[in-house]
Amino acid sequence: MRSPVNKDAQEESVTIAVADEHMGAVIGRGGRIINEISKALDILADH
C-alpha cells in the first residue's frame, strides 16, 4: 500500500483474510469489485 501523504514512502504489504464463502463478493464478476477497491485505495492487489 502506498502512503497517501508521501508517495515516495517505502511500500508495505497488508494481507486481509476473506472467508471462502465471501471471496466472490470481494472479487466481483470479472474482478470488478476488487479493481474498484484497488483504484479507490490507490493500491496494487494480488488477486
VEXLO-519623 format. One line per field, with one value per atom (N, C-alpha, C): residue in three letters; atom name; z, y, x. Coordinates in pm, whole numbers, m for minus. Layout:
<drenzas>
r: c(ALA/...)
a: c(CA/...)
w: c(Z/...)
v: c(Y/...)
u: c(X/...)
</drenzas>
This chain:
<drenzas>
r: c(MET/MET/MET/ARG/ARG/ARG/SER/SER/SER/PRO/PRO/PRO/VAL/VAL/VAL/ASN/ASN/ASN/LYS/LYS/LYS/ASP/ASP/ASP/ALA/ALA/ALA/GLN/GLN/GLN/GLU/GLU/GLU/GLU/GLU/GLU/SER/SER/SER/VAL/VAL/VAL/THR/THR/THR/ILE/ILE/ILE/ALA/ALA/ALA/VAL/VAL/VAL/ALA/ALA/ALA/ASP/ASP/ASP/GLU/GLU/GLU/HIS/HIS/HIS/MET/MET/MET/GLY/GLY/GLY/ALA/ALA/ALA/VAL/VAL/VAL/ILE/ILE/ILE/GLY/GLY/GLY/ARG/ARG/ARG/GLY/GLY/GLY/GLY/GLY/GLY/ARG/ARG/ARG/ILE/ILE/ILE/ILE/ILE/ILE/ASN/ASN/ASN/GLU/GLU/GLU/ILE/ILE/ILE/SER/SER/SER/LYS/LYS/LYS/ALA/ALA/ALA/LEU/LEU/LEU/ASP/ASP/ASP/ILE/ILE/ILE/LEU/LEU/LEU/ALA/ALA/ALA/ASP/ASP/ASP/HIS/HIS/HIS)
a: c(N/CA/C/N/CA/C/N/CA/C/N/CA/C/N/CA/C/N/CA/C/N/CA/C/N/CA/C/N/CA/C/N/CA/C/N/CA/C/N/CA/C/N/CA/C/N/CA/C/N/CA/C/N/CA/C/N/CA/C/N/CA/C/N/CA/C/N/CA/C/N/CA/C/N/CA/C/N/CA/C/N/CA/C/N/CA/C/N/CA/C/N/CA/C/N/CA/C/N/CA/C/N/CA/C/N/CA/C/N/CA/C/N/CA/C/N/CA/C/N/CA/C/N/CA/C/N/CA/C/N/CA/C/N/CA/C/N/CA/C/N/CA/C/N/CA/C/N/CA/C/N/CA/C/N/CA/C/N/CA/C/N/CA/C)
w: c(0/0/0/m85/m89/8/69/163/87/126/55/78/186/218/146/146/88/m13/m141/m246/m257/m203/m208/m89/0/118/75/155/126/126/27/19/124/170/265/214/268/226/340/305/402/345/425/383/461/389/452/422/526/510/478/381/343/339/407/408/266/236/102/54/142/100/66/100/68/m42/m90/m190/m317/m364/m484/m468/m349/m324/m322/m276/m270/m409/m485/m619/m719/m715/m808/m945/m1024/m1158/m1244/m1296/m1379/m1303/m1169/m1088/m1069/m1102/m1097/m958/m855/m719/m669/m682/m633/m710/m837/m915/m866/m833/m780/m644/m561/m431/m451/m543/m570/m616/m706/m755/m644/m565/m458/m353/m326/m223/m280/m413/m481/m442/m457/m422/m538/m527/m617/m539/m592/m522/m602/m534/m597/m586/m700/m696/m808)
v: c(m116/0/123/219/342/444/518/622/736/779/889/1023/1034/1159/1168/1060/1059/946/978/877/810/871/813/720/708/622/478/403/262/190/104/30/m79/m111/m217/m310/m427/m525/m551/m556/m587/m701/m804/m918/m917/m931/m934/m1070/m1143/m1275/m1259/m1337/m1338/m1484/m1514/m1650/m1692/m1819/m1871/m1835/m1841/m1815/m1668/m1579/m1437/m1390/m1479/m1442/m1385/m1445/m1395/m1254/m1223/m1089/m985/m1023/m931/m910/m1017/m1008/m950/m997/m948/m1013/m1000/m1059/m995/m1077/m1027/m943/m950/m872/m728/m695/m555/m494/m565/m508/m488/m590/m578/m469/m452/m344/m207/m194/m67/m36/m138/m119/m75/m142/m108/36/80/218/317/287/380/396/289/294/317/330/350/241/115/2/m94/m182/m295/m418/m493/m612/m736/m835/m964/m1043/m1063/m1137/m1237)
u: c(84/0/89/57/134/77/163/122/55/m65/m130/m60/16/84/218/293/427/437/420/423/559/665/798/825/729/747/765/838/860/725/705/580/576/457/439/329/325/227/129/1/m103/m185/m206/m286/m417/m526/m658/m720/m754/m816/m964/m1010/m1151/m1195/m1304/m1358/m1395/m1376/m1404/m1544/m1641/m1779/m1804/m1711/m1726/m1631/m1547/m1447/m1511/m1617/m1684/m1737/m1787/m1840/m1728/m1610/m1496/m1437/m1424/m1364/m1464/m1586/m1689/m1674/m1777/m1779/m1670/m1582/m1473/m1372/m1374/m1279/m1320/m1444/m1490/m1477/m1521/m1521/m1377/m1293/m1154/m1081/m1110/m1048/m1094/m1222/m1273/m1210/m1195/m1130/m986/m916/m776/m762/m848/m842/m874/m976/m1018/m909/m835/m732/m594/m584/m456/m356/m399/m314/m303/m208/m196/m237/m332/m379/m341/m288/m263/m392/m459/m585/m594)
</drenzas>
